[in-house]
Amino acid sequence: MKTTITFEFIAGALSLNLVDTAGKRGESPVERLREPEDLAVWLEAAGLVRIPRRFVTVAALASACELREAIHRCAVAAISRSNLDADDVRKINRTAAQMPLRPKLSGAEVLLSAKNPVEAALSTIAANAIEILADAVRERIRSCPECHMMFFDTSRPGKRRWCSSASGCGNRAKVRKHRARQRRAAPRRTA
């Protein structure tokens, strides 16, 4: 029985949402794009394009994973204030240069479409990566200290630390900190 994968879209940037389909980097990695069908599900959940799952190929999945890893390496370089790898930049630029998704009206609904929908969706993702990797904003790319998910800090002060403060890693860190303060403040019993 196939297990259903759930995707989170809390990174604040489409390209980093793709990066986060590979979880727990540096620990015990979790791959959420294991087969072409997973990519089809992710593309639809990301609001990019709805593709019949049988039309997403193994080659399309490999292209998506290659793009994801190039974006990840560039984001890591941006966080450490290092130069972006030229091969990764070429990969992102080549992908962004493909025909992107185009909006079309369908009744009162706007749909995104293209002749080659997977290639166009990857082009749209790569274009987003270019936007967030630009010198002017790249300092807002972060990695959660708890789960290592990447995110783009869209907060006004630019001081976001965690992937999610309300119910995720940020909340857990705050609870741990609060409990530690309570333990330190509790009266000590003597025998």
N, C-alpha and C positions, 0 to 999 in steps of 0.2 A: 504494500500500500504506500503510495506516494505521500510524503508529508508536505503540508502546505507551508510555504514560506511567507512570512509577513515582512513587508518592507516599511521602514520608517523614512519619513520625509521631513526631517527636522533640521537639516544642515543649513538652511537659509540660502542655498545655491544649488541649482539643478545638478551641476557637475560634481559637487561634493556629495549630493545624495547618491549619485552613481558610485563614487569612491566608497561610500559606506555600505555598499552591497558586499564588500569583503570586511568582515568584522573581526574583532579581537586580534588585530595585527600585532605581531611580536609576541603573542601568547600562544594560544591554540587557535589558529586561524579558522574562521567560519566563512565558507563560500556560499553566498546566497544565489549566485547565478551559475547553477550547476549544469543546467541544460537549456537548450533553446527556448523551451516553454517558459522557463523562469524569466528570461529576458523579455518575452512577450508580455508577461504579467507585469513586470516592472515598468515597461514603457507605457502601458495603459494606466497603471497606478500613478505614474509620474505626470499623467495628463498630457502626454506627448502624442501618442497615436495608438489606435486600436488596430491590431493586426491579427488575423487568424493565426493561431499558434503554429499551425503546420507550415506557415510561410516564413517563420524565423528559423534560419539555418544554423548549423554548427559553425560555419564560417562567420556569420553575423555575430554569434555569441563570442567567438574568438576576437573579432574586431572590437566589440564592446569592452571585453576584458583588457585588451591591449590599450585602448583609450583610457580606461579606468586607471590602469597602473601608471600610465604616463602622467595623468592628472595628479594621481597620488604622489608620485615622486616630485613633481613640480610644487605641489602644496607643501610637502615636507621641506623642500628647499626654501620656499617662501617663509615658512615659520622660522627656520634657522637662519634666515637672511643670507642664504647662499645663492649662487648663480643657478639658474634653471639649466638643466641638461639640454644641450642643443638637439639631441635626437628626440627627446620627449617633446620639446617645443615644435620640432618639425612634424611629429605625429599629430599633435593637437592642431597645428595650422593646416595640415593636409586634410584632416577630417573636417575641420570647420569650413574649408573651401568647397566642400560638396554642396549640392543643392539642398538647402534647408527645408524644413517643414513650412508650408504656406497655409494661411487660414482660408477657409471657405465657408460660406453660409450654407446651412442645411436647415431650411425652415427658419426658425428663430435662433438656432444653435450654431455656434462657431466650432468647426472641426478643423483639425490640422491634418493636412494630407500631403502626399508626394508620390511621384512615380515609383521610387524605391523608398518605402517608409522607414525601414531600419536605418539605412544610410543617412537619410534626412534627419532622423531623430538623433543619431550620433553627431551629425553636423551641428545641430542645435545645442547639444550638450557641450561640444568642443568650443563653440562660440561663447557659451557661458563661462567656460574655463578661462578663455582668453580675457574676458571682462574682469574676472576676479583675480587673475594673476598679474594684471597690469600694476606697475609700480605704485600708482596712486592709491590703490586699495588693498594690495596684497597683505599688508600688515594686519588685516582683519581676518585672515585665515587662521583658524585655531584647531587644536587637537584636544579633545576632552581628556583631562588628567585621569579620569576614572576608567572609561571604556575605550578611549583612543579613537572615538568617532571624530571625523573631521567636520568642521562647520565654519560658516562665514558669519562673523559677528555683525549683525545688523542693528545692534542696540545703539542708541544715540551716543552714550558715552564711550562705546567701544571697549568695554571692560568685561564682557561675558567670558566666563571660564569653562562652563560645562555645556555639554550637548543639550541638556534640558534641566532647567532649575526647578520647575514646578513639581514634577513627579519622577524625574529620572535621577541621573547621577548627582546633580546639584543638590537635590533634596536629600539624597542619602548622605552626602558629605556634610550637609548642615546638621542632620540628625546625629551623625557620629560626633561632630564637634560639640553639639549641645549636650549629649550624654557624657562626653569626657569632662565638660565643665561641671556638670552635676556631680560626677564622681569626685572631682577635686574639691568641690564645695561641701560635700557631705561630711557630717561630723564623724570623726574616727572613733571607733569603739575601743576601749582598752579593757583588758581582762584583769 
